[in-house]
Amino acid sequence: MDTTVTAPPPRKRVRPHPQFECIVLTLQGGGALGAYQAGVYQALDEAGIRPDWIAGISIGAINAAIIAGNPPEQRVARLRQFWETVSTNPLWGAAGDYVGRLATGVAGRRAVSQASALAATVAGAPGFFAPRTVLPYLTRPGSVAATSYYDTNALRLTLERLVDFDRINAGGTRLSVGAVNVKSGNFVYFDTTTHKIGPAHVMASGALPPGFPAIEIDGEHYWDGGTVSNTPLQWVLQFGPRRDTLTFQVDLWNARGALPRNVVDVETRRKEILYSSRTRDNVDRFAEMQRLRHAIAKVCDTLPKEVCDLPEAGALRSFADHKVYSIVHLIYRPRHYETFAKDYEFSRLSMEGHWAAGHADTVHTLAHPEALARPANSDGVRTFDAAMHAHAAQAD
């Protein structure tokens, strides 16, 4: 692992530590948009908020591994190293970024973005993936090269350089990365509480077919978790220990959007709907379950002893609790010039824009005192989205 790292600026805690037993960071998949998550983490770090548990899928798994696999004082710098590496254009280098900064208006920025996406399609992204020299159709069936357009060995080397997997497996910060078993179709989470995590587990979470090859782990082959569900929130809410929990849910795809006006808009909107993975629906269903847990707990507290001693009452008590969950949504809102290619548009200009947006959105969110408040309702669940909060306030 590379030990040379530039120290980030000193952190400044802006508020007391949130009053929860567990702080969770969940990171959605979204390719090049993942720089937004790095900006989010930088703002959290500056506020003195450090997650106890990080769950990620695809690019979210890569960011999660970099965060969990480094000491707190080096995490932002490591994220910066990764994103600067993969956003170095392999075709025209810094010249393309210079031209991009000169572009003005929606049409100009869209042209630059499309050119950058084309560059990634043709030449890949340094330290991440590279096109195969022979098309998969011309390769021997059954070989790895026959099942994907790109080689991801560079990502393994990048992970080994930027991530201390011994630190990850020491159990300081819990890490979960989601993938799909290719043969069974079952969704699997590789978790530090049940697995010894290595580069292959992180790569498996981001092995999106047919671009990237499946990753073999213990004789089984895995694809990107986003092929089934692109959001790890359900894993955290339903399969984590029952504790008062504050979750920062960082989404790269907005479930809400405008009606498409052309076929480019249609493909963009299709991706947004597909990869947003029904996040709000999952939260609503969890809130209903939590409402039942709280209701059963209140009823059990009032039962006479002879009823409490019944086996059926014991089963109810095992389901009931008084724990609370607060979910803070941080959702990337795309720029007008971005198209369906935004998840593989790896230009330095776009990377910096995504990073800055994540940082600004998080600073704005943390400026609201209620953002980190504990639920005060009977459900034991609350959600907070600063953008939706501002919209509601304007409507009032």
N, C-alpha and C positions, 0 to 999 in steps of 0.2 A: 504493500500500500504506500502510495506517495505521501511523504510527511511534510512537504513544503506547502505552506498555506498562508495566505494573506489574512491577517486578523481583521474582523469586521469592526466598525466603529463601536465605541462603548454603548452598552444597552442602557436604556433609561426606563425604569419601571414607572408606569403612569397611574397605577391604581393598585390597591391591595390585591393579594392573590384571591382568585374566585373561591367561594366557599362551597366546594364540591369535593367528594372523595376521589374522583377520577376525572381527568381532563383528556379528551380524545380528539384526535385530528383524523378526519376521513377524507381521502383524496380520490376523486373520480379520474377515469381515463379520458384522454383527449389529445394525445400526441404533442404537437408543438405548443398547444395552448397551456401545457403544464407549467410554463414559466410563471403563469398567474399564481399557481400554488406556491412557488418559491417566494414571490412577493408577499403573499399572505403570511408565510412562515416568518419572513424577516420582520414584519410588523408585530406579530405575536411575540417574537423573541425580544424585540425592542421594548415591548410592554411587560416583559418578565413573565410571560405565560408560556410554560413548557409542558407539552403533552406527556401523559403517562403511557399513552397507547396511540399508535399510529396505524391506520388500516388503509391500504391503497390498492388500486387496480390499474394495470397497464402503466402509463406514464406516472400515475399516482403512486404505484408500487416503487418505481425508481426513485422518485422524490422522497418517499417514505424511508427507503433503505438508506439513502444518503443522510437523512436527518437522524435516524436511529443509530446509524453506524458511525457517528462522529461525536466527540465531546461537544457540549452546548456552545462553547466559545468558538468552535470551528464550523458549525453547521451551515451558516449563511454563506461563508466563503466557499465551502465545498459545493453548495448548490450553484453558486456563481461560476465555479470552475466547470461544472457539468454543462450548464446552459451556454456559456461562452464557447465551449468546445463544439457542441452540436450545432450551434448557429453560425459557425464559420463556413461561409459558402465555398464548396469545393470547386466551383467552376470559375467564379470571378472575384472571390475574396472580398476585401474591403471596398473595392471599386463599386460593387453592387450596392453596398450599404450607402455609399456616398450618393449614388444616383437616386436611391430610394428616398433619401432625405430631401432631395431637390423636388421630388414629385409633389404636386399639389392637387387638391380636389379629390373627389371620390373616384373619378375615372383614372387619374394618375396613380393613386395609391393602389387601386385594384389591379392595374396593369403590372405594377411592381410586385405585388403579392402573388399574382398568377405566374410571373416569371420566376420568382423564388420557389414556388411550389413545383414548377416544372424542373428547376434545377435539382430539387430533392428527389424527384421522380427519376431523373436521369442519372444523377451522381450520388444520391444518398445523403447522409448527414455524418460528418466526421465523428468518430468515437461512438457511433450508434449503429448505423446500418449502411451497407454498400450493395449496389446491384451485382447480380451474378454475371459472370462473363459469358455464360451460355444460358439461353432461355430454358425454363423448366420443361417446355414441350420437347426439347431436343436432348434431354437428359434421361439416363436410365431410370425407368419407373421403379419406385421403391426407395430411391436414394433421397437424401435430405434436399439436394439441389432440385429434385423434380417436383417438390411440393411448395416451393416459394420463389418469389422473385428477388429477394434480397438475402444477404448473409448478415447475421447479427453477432459474429464473433467479436467485432470491435466493441460491442456493448459489454461483453464479459470482461474484456481488458479494462474498460473504463470503470466498471463496478469494482474490480479488484484494486484499482488505483485509488478510488475515492471513498470506498466503504470499508470499514473495519468490521468484518463479519464476526470476529471473536467478541467484539463489544456488543453486537446485536444479540448474540446467543448467550451472553452473560446475564441477560434478563433485566437490564436497567430500564429500558423503554420497550414495552411490548410492541411487536411488529406483526401485522397480518397482511398477507398479499393473496389476492384471489386469482384462481385460474380454473380452466375447464379441462377435464379428462377427455381426450379426443375420442377414445373408443366407447366409453360409457356415457358421455355427455353430462356427467355429474359435475356440479360446481364444487370446487375444493378450496379451502383456505389453508395455506401454509402459515402456521402461527408459531411464534417462539415458545408458546406454552406447550406445544405438541410436536414441533419439528425443530431440527437443527437447520437454520436457514443459511443458504449459500447463494452465490450468483445465479445458479440455475433456477432457483425458485422465483427470483425477481424477474429474470428473463422470461420464464414461463407465463407470468402474469401479463407480460407485454407482447406475447407472441401472436400478434393479430394476423390471421390468415386472410388471403393467400400471400400477403406481402412477406410475412416473416415465417420461418419454419417452426414447427412444434418443438418443444424442448423436452428431452427425455430425463425423467427423474425416477430412479429405482425401477426401471423397466417399463414405466408408463409414460405416455406422451401428453403434453399439455399445451393448450392454446390460451390466448388472451381471455381473462375473465369477463371482459366486456362483451364477448359473444353471447353471454347469458344475462349478466347484470353488470352494469358499468359503475355501480355505486355501492361501496361497502357498508353503507349505513345500517342495513338490515342485520348484517353479521354482528355489528357492534351492539345494536339495541336488543336483539333477541338471544344472542349466544354469549354475551359477556357476563361477568359476575354482576350480581344485583348490588349496585352501589349508586349513591347520588352522583350523577354524571353530567358534565358539561361537554357537549360535542360541537366542534367546529366542522361543519359539513361544507367542503369546498367543491363546488360543481363547476365544470368547464363547459357544460351544455345547458342552456336555459330551456326549460320545458315550455315556457310561454314565448310566443313570437307572432309576427305579423303574417297575414295571408300572403302566400307567394304570388308574385306578379309575372314570373317567367320560369323556364325550366331550371335555370341556375338557382333561383330562389327555392324551387321545389326540392332540389337535391340538398340544399343547405338546411331547409326546414326538416326534411326527412331525417337527416343525421341528428339534428337537435332533439327531435322527439325520440328517436331510437336510443341515443346514448344518454339522455337525461334519466332513463331507467326508472321512471315513475317515482322519483324521490318523495314528492309530497304525498302521494298515495300511500307509500310505505310508512311515512310519519303518521298519517291519519289512522292507519290500521294499528300501529303501535300505540298511539294515544288511546284508542278504544280498549286495547288489551290492558294498558296501564290503568285506565279508569276502572276496569273490572277488578284488577289487583287491589286497588285502593278501597273499592266498595266492599270486597270480600274481607279485607283486613279490618275495616270498621265493624262489620257484622260479627266477625270472629271475636273482636274485643268485647262484645256485649253478650256472648253466649254463656249460659250457665255451665258449671263444671261438668255435669253429666253429659251434656251435649258435646262439649269440647273433647271429652275422652273418647268419643266415637271415632273409628278409623276414617270415616268419611270426612269428619271435621279436620282431622290431621292432614288429609289430602288437600283440603281447601287452604289450610294454613301454609302448606308448602308452596302454594301458588301465590298467596297474598303477600304484600309488603307495603311499606310506606315510603319507598325510595322515590326520588324525583329525578327528572331528566329535562335538561334544557338544551335545545338545538339551535345553534347560531348558523344561519345560512349565509354563505359567501358565494355568489354566483357570478361567473364571468358574463358580462353583457357585450356581445360582439360589436365591432365597429361597422359602420355602414358599408365600407369597402370590402369587408371580408366575405368570402364565398365558401362553398362546400370544401375547398382545399385548405381551409384555415388550420386543420389539424396536422397537415404535413407541409406547412409553409414555415421553414426553419430559418428565415432571415434574421440577422442580428437586430434589425430595426423592429421587427414584429416581436421578437423575444423581449427586447427592452420595454416595448409598449405593454406587453402582457404582464411582465414583472411589475412595472410601475402601477398598472391597474389593480393588481392584487394587493399591493402595499397600500395604495390610496383607499381602496374599499375597506380594508381591515382597520386602518386608522380611523376612518369615518365611522365604522361600526362600533369600535371600542370607545368612541367619544360619547356614545349613548349610555348613560348610567344603567338603563334597564337591560342592556345587552347581556350582561353577565349575572343578572338577577336570578334567584331561585324561583321556581314556579310557586305561585300563591293560590292556584286553583285546586279544585278537588281532583282533577285528573292526574296531577303529578307530572304533567308534561307541558312545556311551553316551547314555542319556536319564535325566533327573532330574525328578521331580514331587514336590514337598515333601509334598503331601497323600497321595499313594500311599506315599511313603517312611514317613510317620508311621503309616499304616494297617498297613504291613508290620511296622514296629517293634512296634506293639501286638499284632499276631498272634504275634510271636516271644515 
